[in-house]
Amino acid sequence: MDIVVVGRNAEIHPNFRAYVEEKLEKVEQLYPRAQRVDVELTHEPNARQAEVSERVELTVHGKGPIIRAEAATGDRYASVDIASGKLYERLRRARDRAKDHRRRETRVAEVAEIDIEKLDLADALPAEIVQKAPETPDNVTGLKVGEERVSQLGDSPVVVRQKLLEANPMTVSQALYQMELVGHPFFLFIDSETHQPCVAYHRRGWTYGVLRLFAEAVPQNG
């Protein structure tokens, strides 16, 4: 598993890199299919934000869901500690969910072997079937898949950060699960049933919301 450490407005010292690698050495134990961990350290030069000036983002890529965690404090090492703690909690959650899913598949297989002729396969199969993601173009508005771009709007202080991601069709429940793994308050996805672009987001307490986009076909002249 590769650990890639990059800095934004920050220099990466060898001691910090070694500390990060030590903190993340157990990732493969919880997520054997992990291939790479991206570590991004961002320093905020604004003195008014000194208490959160050192932001650390951890993103695990592998043959499975992307799992992410972040933390911001006044000390980069403390940020690594907090972010890695969140990351391990989400990795354990993903591992436990995978185990439960395998148990359900095993029970279905055992029932099918015992009475396959009388079994209603429509009821036995898992309700959620992950569909294969459609091919994503290498370049959309100048961005490649996985590439980030940061730009400023004219002379204003507004900074826009864009990133192109692959769209994997999934159900609402799968989207909510993915949102919890990456630690975002929202999650953009394609509904595998309706094929609509959707956004799942946190509401108050343990409630969630889903916004769906609907665009009518524009008539062509001629």
Accessible surface in RSA format (square Angstrom, percent):
REM  Atomic radii and reference values for relative SASA: ProtOr
REM  Chains: A
REM  Algorithm: Lee & Richards
REM  Probe-radius: 1.40
REM  Slices: 20
REM RES _ NUM      All-atoms   Total-Side   Main-Chain    Non-polar    All polar
REM                ABS   REL    ABS   REL    ABS   REL    ABS   REL    ABS   REL
RES MET A   1    71.20  36.9   7.36   4.9  63.85 152.0  11.87  10.1  59.33  78.6
RES ASP A   2    94.43  66.1  91.00  90.6   3.43   8.1  16.24  38.2  78.19  78.0
RES ILE A   3    37.99  21.6  16.13  12.0  21.85  52.7  16.13  11.6  21.85  59.3
RES VAL A   4    63.21  41.6  60.03  54.3   3.18   7.7  62.88  54.6   0.33   0.9
RES VAL A   5    10.44   6.9   0.07   0.1  10.37  25.0   0.07   0.1  10.37  28.1
RES VAL A   6    72.51  47.7  68.81  62.3   3.70   8.9  72.51  63.0   0.00   0.0
RES GLY A   7    33.07  40.8   0.00   N/A  33.07  40.8   0.70   1.9  32.37  72.5
RES ARG A   8    83.85  35.2  79.21  40.4   4.64  11.0  33.66  46.0  50.19  30.4
RES ASN A   9   116.40  80.3  78.39  75.8  38.01  91.5  26.56  63.9  89.83  86.8
RES ALA A  10    24.27  22.3   0.01   0.0  24.26  55.2   8.66  12.2  15.60  41.3
RES GLU A  11   124.27  71.3 110.66  83.7  13.61  32.4  44.75  86.6  79.52  64.9
RES ILE A  12    33.52  19.1  13.23   9.9  20.29  48.9  13.23   9.5  20.29  55.1
RES HIS A  13    89.82  49.1  89.35  62.1   0.47   1.2  51.84  53.4  37.98  44.2
RES PRO A  14   106.26  77.4  98.63  89.9   7.62  27.7 102.24  84.4   4.02  25.0
RES ASN A  15   115.82  79.9 109.61 105.9   6.22  15.0  19.38  46.6  96.44  93.2
RES PHE A  16     0.84   0.4   0.84   0.5   0.00   0.0   0.84   0.5   0.00   0.0
RES ARG A  17    90.34  37.9  90.34  46.1   0.00   0.0  31.17  42.6  59.18  35.9
RES ALA A  18    58.12  53.4  51.14  78.9   6.97  15.9  53.35  75.1   4.77  12.6
RES TYR A  19    61.61  28.8  57.97  33.0   3.64   9.5  48.28  36.3  13.33  16.4
RES VAL A  20     0.07   0.0   0.07   0.1   0.00   0.0   0.07   0.1   0.00   0.0
RES GLU A  21    75.84  43.5  71.69  54.2   4.15   9.9  17.98  34.8  57.86  47.2
RES GLU A  22   114.71  65.9 104.62  79.2  10.09  24.0  34.18  66.1  80.53  65.8
RES LYS A  23    74.01  36.1  67.44  41.4   6.57  15.6  23.43  21.1  50.58  53.9
RES LEU A  24     0.27   0.2   0.27   0.2   0.00   0.0   0.27   0.2   0.00   0.0
RES GLU A  25   109.36  62.8  86.92  65.8  22.45  53.4  32.02  61.9  77.34  63.1
RES LYS A  26   115.27  56.2 115.27  70.7   0.00   0.0  57.88  52.1  57.39  61.1
RES VAL A  27     0.00   0.0   0.00   0.0   0.00   0.0   0.00   0.0   0.00   0.0
RES GLU A  28    77.11  44.3  72.62  54.9   4.49  10.7  17.01  32.9  60.10  49.1
RES GLN A  29   132.77  74.2 104.64  76.5  28.13  67.0  44.68  95.1  88.09  66.8
RES LEU A  30    23.01  12.8  18.52  13.2   4.49  11.3  18.52  13.0   4.49  12.1
RES TYR A  31    15.92   7.4  15.73   8.9   0.20   0.5  15.92  12.0   0.00   0.0
RES PRO A  32   105.28  76.7  81.08  73.9  24.20  88.0  83.38  68.8  21.91 136.2
RES ARG A  33   129.23  54.3 121.02  61.7   8.21  19.6  52.29  71.5  76.94  46.6
RES ALA A  34     7.66   7.0   0.00   0.0   7.66  17.4   0.00   0.0   7.66  20.3
RES GLN A  35    93.04  52.0  83.06  60.7   9.98  23.8  33.76  71.9  59.28  45.0
RES ARG A  36    87.32  36.7  87.32  44.5   0.00   0.0  22.65  31.0  64.67  39.2
RES VAL A  37     0.00   0.0   0.00   0.0   0.00   0.0   0.00   0.0   0.00   0.0
RES ASP A  38    41.70  29.2  40.74  40.6   0.96   2.3  21.69  51.0  20.01  20.0
RES VAL A  39     0.57   0.4   0.00   0.0   0.57   1.4   0.25   0.2   0.32   0.9
RES GLU A  40    22.24  12.8  22.20  16.8   0.04   0.1   7.70  14.9  14.55  11.9
RES LEU A  41     0.00   0.0   0.00   0.0   0.00   0.0   0.00   0.0   0.00   0.0
RES THR A  42    34.58  24.6  33.88  34.3   0.70   1.7  31.60  42.4   2.98   4.5
RES HIS A  43    57.39  31.4  56.68  39.4   0.71   1.8  38.16  39.3  19.23  22.4
RES GLU A  44    58.54  33.6  55.66  42.1   2.88   6.8  10.51  20.3  48.03  39.2
RES PRO A  45    97.66  71.2  71.31  65.0  26.35  95.8  74.08  61.2  23.59 146.6
RES ASN A  46    65.17  44.9  54.30  52.5  10.88  26.2  18.39  44.3  46.78  45.2
RES ALA A  47    87.77  80.7  66.10 102.0  21.67  49.3  73.17 103.0  14.60  38.7
RES ARG A  48   227.76  95.6 189.30  96.5  38.45  91.5  67.80  92.7 159.96  96.9
RES GLN A  49    81.17  45.4  77.53  56.7   3.64   8.7  21.30  45.3  59.87  45.4
RES ALA A  50    57.22  52.6  50.36  77.7   6.86  15.6  51.97  73.2   5.25  13.9
RES GLU A  51   150.48  86.4 138.25 104.6  12.24  29.1  57.39 111.0  93.09  76.0
RES VAL A  52    68.46  45.0  63.27  57.3   5.18  12.5  63.27  55.0   5.18  14.1
RES SER A  53    11.29   9.5  10.99  14.7   0.30   0.7   3.35   7.1   7.94  11.1
RES GLU A  54    14.80   8.5  14.80  11.2   0.00   0.0   3.25   6.3  11.55   9.4
RES ARG A  55    87.39  36.7  87.31  44.5   0.08   0.2  17.97  24.6  69.42  42.1
RES VAL A  56     0.00   0.0   0.00   0.0   0.00   0.0   0.00   0.0   0.00   0.0
RES GLU A  57    19.00  10.9  18.26  13.8   0.75   1.8   2.26   4.4  16.75  13.7
RES LEU A  58     0.25   0.1   0.25   0.2   0.00   0.0   0.25   0.2   0.00   0.0
RES THR A  59    20.78  14.8  20.78  21.1   0.00   0.0   9.16  12.3  11.62  17.6
RES VAL A  60     0.00   0.0   0.00   0.0   0.00   0.0   0.00   0.0   0.00   0.0
RES HIS A  61    34.54  18.9  34.46  24.0   0.07   0.2  23.61  24.3  10.93  12.7
RES GLY A  62    20.72  25.5   0.00   N/A  20.72  25.5   0.06   0.2  20.66  46.3
RES LYS A  63   139.61  68.1 127.54  78.3  12.07  28.7  80.96  72.9  58.65  62.5
RES GLY A  64    37.04  45.7   0.00   N/A  37.04  45.7  17.16  47.1  19.88  44.5
RES PRO A  65    35.07  25.6  25.76  23.5   9.31  33.8  34.19  28.2   0.87   5.4
RES ILE A  66    73.80  42.0  71.52  53.3   2.28   5.5  71.52  51.5   2.28   6.2
RES ILE A  67     0.71   0.4   0.71   0.5   0.00   0.0   0.71   0.5   0.00   0.0
RES ARG A  68    35.11  14.7  35.11  17.9   0.00   0.0  10.70  14.6  24.41  14.8
RES ALA A  69     0.52   0.5   0.00   0.0   0.52   1.2   0.52   0.7   0.00   0.0
RES GLU A  70    47.73  27.4  45.78  34.6   1.95   4.6  21.75  42.1  25.98  21.2
RES ALA A  71     7.66   7.0   2.10   3.2   5.56  12.7   7.66  10.8   0.00   0.0
RES ALA A  72    25.66  23.6   5.52   8.5  20.14  45.8   5.52   7.8  20.14  53.4
RES THR A  73    27.83  19.8  26.43  26.8   1.40   3.3  27.83  37.4   0.00   0.0
RES GLY A  74    45.94  56.7   0.00   N/A  45.94  56.7  15.44  42.4  30.50  68.3
RES ASP A  75    71.48  50.1  68.15  67.8   3.33   7.9  29.24  68.8  42.23  42.1
RES ARG A  76    46.85  19.7  45.77  23.3   1.08   2.6  12.93  17.7  33.92  20.6
RES TYR A  77    77.17  36.0  77.17  43.9   0.00   0.0  62.13  46.7  15.05  18.5
RES ALA A  78    35.94  33.0  32.93  50.8   3.01   6.9  35.31  49.7   0.63   1.7
RES SER A  79     0.00   0.0   0.00   0.0   0.00   0.0   0.00   0.0   0.00   0.0
RES VAL A  80     0.24   0.2   0.24   0.2   0.00   0.0   0.24   0.2   0.00   0.0
RES ASP A  81    56.86  39.8  47.64  47.4   9.21  21.8  20.07  47.2  36.79  36.7
RES ILE A  82    80.90  46.0  72.82  54.3   8.08  19.5  79.73  57.4   1.18   3.2
RES ALA A  83     0.00   0.0   0.00   0.0   0.00   0.0   0.00   0.0   0.00   0.0
RES SER A  84     4.26   3.6   4.26   5.7   0.00   0.0   0.00   0.0   4.26   6.0
RES GLY A  85    40.52  50.0   0.00   N/A  40.52  50.0  33.65  92.3   6.87  15.4
RES LYS A  86    84.03  41.0  80.62  49.5   3.40   8.1  44.57  40.1  39.45  42.0
RES LEU A  87     0.00   0.0   0.00   0.0   0.00   0.0   0.00   0.0   0.00   0.0
RES TYR A  88    27.54  12.9  27.54  15.7   0.00   0.0  27.36  20.6   0.18   0.2
RES GLU A  89    98.83  56.7  95.73  72.4   3.09   7.4  31.59  61.1  67.24  54.9
RES ARG A  90    39.37  16.5  39.37  20.1   0.00   0.0   0.01   0.0  39.36  23.9
RES LEU A  91     1.22   0.7   0.46   0.3   0.77   1.9   0.46   0.3   0.77   2.1
RES ARG A  92   113.28  47.6 113.28  57.7   0.00   0.0  34.40  47.0  78.88  47.8
RES ARG A  93    87.57  36.8  81.31  41.5   6.26  14.9  45.92  62.8  41.65  25.2
RES ALA A  94    15.22  14.0  10.95  16.9   4.27   9.7  11.20  15.8   4.02  10.7
RES ARG A  95    82.14  34.5  74.33  37.9   7.81  18.6  28.26  38.6  53.88  32.7
RES ASP A  96    66.89  46.9  65.83  65.5   1.05   2.5  25.95  61.1  40.94  40.8
RES ARG A  97    92.04  38.6  87.63  44.7   4.41  10.5  25.84  35.3  66.20  40.1
RES ALA A  98    37.23  34.2  29.33  45.3   7.90  18.0  36.53  51.4   0.71   1.9
RES LYS A  99    81.53  39.8  80.06  49.1   1.47   3.5  39.58  35.6  41.94  44.7
RES ASP A 100    64.11  44.9  62.56  62.3   1.56   3.7  14.76  34.7  49.35  49.2
RES HIS A 101    66.84  36.5  66.84  46.5   0.00   0.0  45.81  47.2  21.03  24.5
RES ARG A 102   132.00  55.4 130.80  66.7   1.19   2.8  62.40  85.3  69.59  42.2
RES ARG A 103   128.38  53.9 124.32  63.4   4.05   9.6  52.23  71.4  76.15  46.2
RES ARG A 104   111.38  46.8 110.17  56.2   1.21   2.9  48.80  66.7  62.58  37.9
RES GLU A 105    84.08  48.3  77.06  58.3   7.02  16.7  26.47  51.2  57.61  47.0
RES THR A 106    73.17  52.0  68.51  69.5   4.66  11.1  48.28  64.8  24.89  37.6
RES ARG A 107   131.99  55.4 131.06  66.8   0.94   2.2  64.07  87.6  67.92  41.2
RES VAL A 108    42.90  28.2  39.76  36.0   3.13   7.6  42.72  37.1   0.18   0.5
RES ALA A 109    48.38  44.5  42.57  65.7   5.81  13.2  47.92  67.5   0.46   1.2
RES GLU A 110    92.05  52.8  90.54  68.5   1.51   3.6  32.22  62.3  59.83  48.8
RES VAL A 111    74.10  48.8  73.76  66.8   0.34   0.8  74.10  64.4   0.00   0.0
RES ALA A 112    17.49  16.1  17.11  26.4   0.38   0.9  17.31  24.4   0.18   0.5
RES GLU A 113   144.00  82.7 111.95  84.7  32.05  76.3  47.34  91.6  96.66  78.9
RES ILE A 114   146.91  83.6 113.82  84.8  33.10  79.8 120.29  86.6  26.62  72.2
RES ASP A 115    58.07  40.7  55.42  55.2   2.64   6.2  21.69  51.0  36.38  36.3
RES ILE A 116    95.45  54.3  86.87  64.7   8.58  20.7  86.87  62.6   8.58  23.3
RES GLU A 117   166.42  95.5 128.55  97.3  37.86  90.1  50.24  97.2 116.17  94.8
RES LYS A 118   173.66  84.7 139.63  85.7  34.03  81.0  90.02  81.0  83.65  89.1
RES LEU A 119    44.50  24.8  25.22  18.0  19.28  48.5  30.45  21.4  14.05  37.8
RES ASP A 120    79.55  55.7  69.68  69.4   9.86  23.3  32.38  76.2  47.17  47.0
RES LEU A 121    95.99  53.5  92.46  66.1   3.53   8.9  92.46  64.9   3.53   9.5
RES ALA A 122    85.41  78.5  52.74  81.4  32.68  74.3  61.68  86.9  23.73  62.9
RES ASP A 123   117.61  82.4  87.27  86.9  30.34  71.7  34.38  80.9  83.23  83.0
RES ALA A 124    18.19  16.7   4.00   6.2  14.19  32.3  12.73  17.9   5.46  14.5
RES LEU A 125    97.37  54.2  88.87  63.6   8.50  21.4  88.87  62.4   8.50  22.9
RES PRO A 126    50.12  36.5  36.17  33.0  13.95  50.7  46.84  38.7   3.29  20.4
RES ALA A 127   107.50  98.8  63.62  98.2  43.89  99.8  74.49 104.9  33.01  87.5
RES GLU A 128    61.20  35.1  50.94  38.5  10.27  24.4  22.76  44.0  38.44  31.4
RES ILE A 129   114.51  65.2 104.47  77.8  10.04  24.2 107.48  77.4   7.03  19.1
RES VAL A 130   109.45  72.0  85.80  77.7  23.65  57.0  85.92  74.7  23.54  63.8
RES GLN A 131    76.27  42.7  66.97  48.9   9.30  22.2  24.21  51.5  52.06  39.5
RES LYS A 132   194.14  94.7 164.01 100.6  30.13  71.7 115.92 104.3  78.22  83.3
RES ALA A 133    29.27  26.9  14.30  22.1  14.98  34.1  14.30  20.1  14.98  39.7
RES PRO A 134    81.39  59.3  65.38  59.6  16.01  58.2  77.20  63.7   4.19  26.0
RES GLU A 135   176.12 101.1 145.35 110.0  30.77  73.3  67.26 130.1 108.86  88.9
RES THR A 136    40.30  28.7  18.09  18.3  22.21  52.9  15.25  20.5  25.04  37.9
RES PRO A 137    79.15  57.7  65.57  59.8  13.58  49.4  78.44  64.8   0.71   4.4
RES ASP A 138   114.91  80.5 108.02 107.5   6.89  16.3  32.21  75.8  82.70  82.5
RES ASN A 139    85.24  58.8  64.78  62.6  20.46  49.3  28.12  67.7  57.13  55.2
RES VAL A 140    54.86  36.1  51.14  46.3   3.72   9.0  54.59  47.4   0.27   0.7
RES THR A 141   117.78  83.8  82.60  83.7  35.18  83.8  89.38 120.1  28.40  42.9
RES GLY A 142    36.68  45.2   0.00   N/A  36.68  45.2  22.79  62.5  13.89  31.1
RES LEU A 143     8.64   4.8   8.64   6.2   0.00   0.0   8.64   6.1   0.00   0.0
RES LYS A 144   129.46  63.2 129.46  79.4   0.00   0.0  72.36  65.1  57.10  60.8
RES VAL A 145    55.55  36.6  32.02  29.0  23.53  56.7  32.02  27.8  23.53  63.8
RES GLY A 146    42.94  53.0   0.00   N/A  42.94  53.0  23.73  65.1  19.22  43.0
RES GLU A 147    66.39  38.1  58.25  44.1   8.13  19.4  33.25  64.3  33.14  27.1
RES GLU A 148    50.92  29.2  28.82  21.8  22.09  52.6  16.67  32.2  34.25  28.0
RES ARG A 149    97.71  41.0  92.72  47.3   5.00  11.9  36.24  49.5  61.47  37.3
RES VAL A 150    72.56  47.7  43.05  39.0  29.51  71.1  43.05  37.4  29.51  80.0
RES SER A 151    46.04  38.9  38.21  51.0   7.83  18.0  37.21  79.2   8.82  12.4
RES GLN A 152   104.73  58.6  79.99  58.5  24.74  58.9  18.92  40.3  85.81  65.1
RES LEU A 153    99.30  55.3  93.61  67.0   5.70  14.3  96.43  67.7   2.87   7.7
RES GLY A 154    67.39  83.1   0.00   N/A  67.39  83.1  43.51 119.4  23.88  53.5
RES ASP A 155   155.20 108.7 119.43 118.9  35.77  84.6  42.66 100.4 112.54 112.2
RES SER A 156    40.07  33.9  31.69  42.3   8.38  19.3  36.99  78.8   3.07   4.3
RES PRO A 157   122.91  89.6  99.41  90.6  23.50  85.4 106.40  87.8  16.51 102.6
RES VAL A 158    76.01  50.0  70.09  63.4   5.92  14.3  76.01  66.0   0.00   0.0
RES VAL A 159    91.81  60.4  64.30  58.2  27.51  66.3  64.30  55.9  27.51  74.6
RES VAL A 160    50.97  33.5  47.91  43.4   3.06   7.4  50.97  44.3   0.00   0.0
RES ARG A 161   114.47  48.1  83.81  42.7  30.66  73.0  44.88  61.3  69.59  42.2
RES GLN A 162    80.75  45.2  76.44  55.9   4.31  10.3  19.71  41.9  61.04  46.3
RES LYS A 163    98.53  48.1  68.49  42.0  30.04  71.5  30.27  27.2  68.26  72.7
RES LEU A 164    30.29  16.9  28.86  20.6   1.43   3.6  30.29  21.3   0.00   0.0
RES LEU A 165   112.00  62.4  96.59  69.1  15.40  38.7  97.33  68.4  14.66  39.5
RES GLU A 166    99.80  57.3  81.56  61.7  18.24  43.4  15.08  29.2  84.72  69.2
RES ALA A 167    43.22  39.7  35.29  54.5   7.93  18.0  42.55  59.9   0.67   1.8
RES ASN A 168    69.18  47.7  64.26  62.1   4.92  11.9  12.89  31.0  56.29  54.4
RES PRO A 169    10.86   7.9  10.37   9.5   0.49   1.8  10.37   8.6   0.49   3.0
RES MET A 170    22.34  11.6  21.72  14.4   0.62   1.5  22.34  19.0   0.00   0.0
RES THR A 171    17.38  12.4  16.52  16.7   0.86   2.0  17.38  23.3   0.00   0.0
RES VAL A 172    44.89  29.5  42.50  38.5   2.39   5.8  42.50  36.9   2.39   6.5
RES SER A 173    50.20  42.4  43.31  57.8   6.89  15.9  42.01  89.5   8.19  11.5
RES GLN A 174    20.61  11.5  20.56  15.0   0.05   0.1  13.12  27.9   7.49   5.7
RES ALA A 175     0.00   0.0   0.00   0.0   0.00   0.0   0.00   0.0   0.00   0.0
RES LEU A 176    40.09  22.3  39.99  28.6   0.09   0.2  40.09  28.2   0.00   0.0
RES TYR A 177    36.09  16.8  30.56  17.4   5.53  14.4  32.50  24.4   3.59   4.4
RES GLN A 178    33.58  18.8  33.58  24.5   0.00   0.0   2.16   4.6  31.42  23.8
RES MET A 179     0.22   0.1   0.00   0.0   0.22   0.5   0.00   0.0   0.22   0.3
RES GLU A 180    48.00  27.6  45.27  34.3   2.73   6.5  20.24  39.1  27.77  22.7
RES LEU A 181     0.00   0.0   0.00   0.0   0.00   0.0   0.00   0.0   0.00   0.0
RES VAL A 182    12.62   8.3  12.28  11.1   0.34   0.8  12.28  10.7   0.34   0.9
RES GLY A 183    36.81  45.4   0.00   N/A  36.81  45.4   9.42  25.8  27.39  61.4
RES HIS A 184    60.20  32.9  57.77  40.2   2.43   6.2  44.16  45.5  16.04  18.7
RES PRO A 185    86.52  63.1  81.97  74.7   4.56  16.6  83.97  69.3   2.55  15.8
RES PHE A 186   105.74  52.9 105.44  65.3   0.30   0.8 105.44  63.9   0.30   0.8
RES PHE A 187    36.63  18.3  34.94  21.6   1.69   4.4  36.63  22.2   0.00   0.0
RES LEU A 188   117.85  65.6  98.72  70.6  19.13  48.1  98.72  69.3  19.13  51.5
RES PHE A 189     8.32   4.2   0.81   0.5   7.51  19.6   8.32   5.0   0.00   0.0
RES ILE A 190    43.93  25.0  43.81  32.6   0.12   0.3  43.81  31.5   0.12   0.3
RES ASP A 191     4.51   3.2   4.51   4.5   0.00   0.0   0.00   0.0   4.51   4.5
RES SER A 192     7.25   6.1   3.57   4.8   3.67   8.5   0.36   0.8   6.89   9.6
RES GLU A 193   138.19  79.3 107.34  81.2  30.85  73.5  40.85  79.0  97.35  79.5
RES THR A 194    69.83  49.7  46.43  47.1  23.40  55.8  52.76  70.9  17.07  25.8
RES HIS A 195   123.82  67.7 104.96  73.0  18.86  48.3  69.31  71.4  54.51  63.4
RES GLN A 196    44.36  24.8  43.21  31.6   1.15   2.7  15.30  32.6  29.06  22.0
RES PRO A 197    51.46  37.5  51.39  46.8   0.08   0.3  51.46  42.5   0.00   0.0
RES CYS A 198     0.50   0.4   0.00   0.0   0.50   1.2   0.46   1.2   0.03   0.0
RES VAL A 199    42.38  27.9  42.38  38.4   0.00   0.0  42.38  36.8   0.00   0.0
RES ALA A 200     0.00   0.0   0.00   0.0   0.00   0.0   0.00   0.0   0.00   0.0
RES TYR A 201    60.29  28.1  60.29  34.3   0.00   0.0  40.86  30.7  19.43  24.0
RES HIS A 202    71.62  39.1  53.74  37.4  17.88  45.7  38.48  39.7  33.14  38.6
RES ARG A 203   138.58  58.2 116.01  59.1  22.57  53.7  24.27  33.2 114.32  69.3
RES ARG A 204   221.33  92.9 211.96 108.1   9.37  22.3  88.73 121.3 132.60  80.4
RES GLY A 205    69.68  85.9   0.00   N/A  69.68  85.9  40.01 109.8  29.67  66.5
RES TRP A 206   223.98  89.9 202.40  98.0  21.59  50.7 173.09  92.3  50.89  82.6
RES THR A 207    73.47  52.3  69.57  70.5   3.89   9.3  69.81  93.8   3.65   5.5
RES TYR A 208    64.41  30.1  38.25  21.8  26.16  68.1  30.01  22.5  34.40  42.4
RES GLY A 209    10.10  12.5   0.00   N/A  10.10  12.5  10.10  27.7   0.00   0.0
RES VAL A 210    50.84  33.5  22.72  20.6  28.12  67.7  22.72  19.7  28.12  76.3
RES LEU A 211   108.11  60.2 106.05  75.9   2.06   5.2 107.39  75.4   0.73   2.0
RES ARG A 212   105.34  44.2  76.30  38.9  29.04  69.1  36.25  49.5  69.09  41.9
RES LEU A 213   116.65  65.0 112.08  80.2   4.58  11.5 113.23  79.5   3.42   9.2
RES PHE A 214   156.78  78.4 124.40  77.1  32.38  84.3 126.48  76.7  30.30  86.7
RES ALA A 215    95.58  87.9  65.28 100.7  30.30  68.9  70.19  98.8  25.40  67.3
RES GLU A 216   136.79  78.5 116.77  88.3  20.02  47.7  38.34  74.2  98.45  80.4
RES ALA A 217    99.31  91.3  67.06 103.5  32.26  73.4  77.79 109.6  21.52  57.0
RES VAL A 218   126.90  83.5 109.22  98.9  17.69  42.6 110.72  96.2  16.18  43.9
RES PRO A 219   119.92  87.4  98.11  89.4  21.81  79.3 109.76  90.6  10.16  63.1
RES GLN A 220   174.26  97.4 141.12 103.1  33.14  78.9  48.46 103.2 125.79  95.4
RES ASN A 221   159.04 109.7 124.09 119.9  34.95  84.1  37.40  90.0 121.63 117.6
RES GLY A 222   126.36 155.8   0.00   N/A 126.36 155.8  67.34 184.8  59.02 132.2
END  Absolute sums over single chains surface
CHAIN  1 A    15196.3      12546.4       2650.0       8460.2       6736.1
END  Absolute sums over all chains
TOTAL         15196.3      12546.4       2650.0       8460.2       6736.1
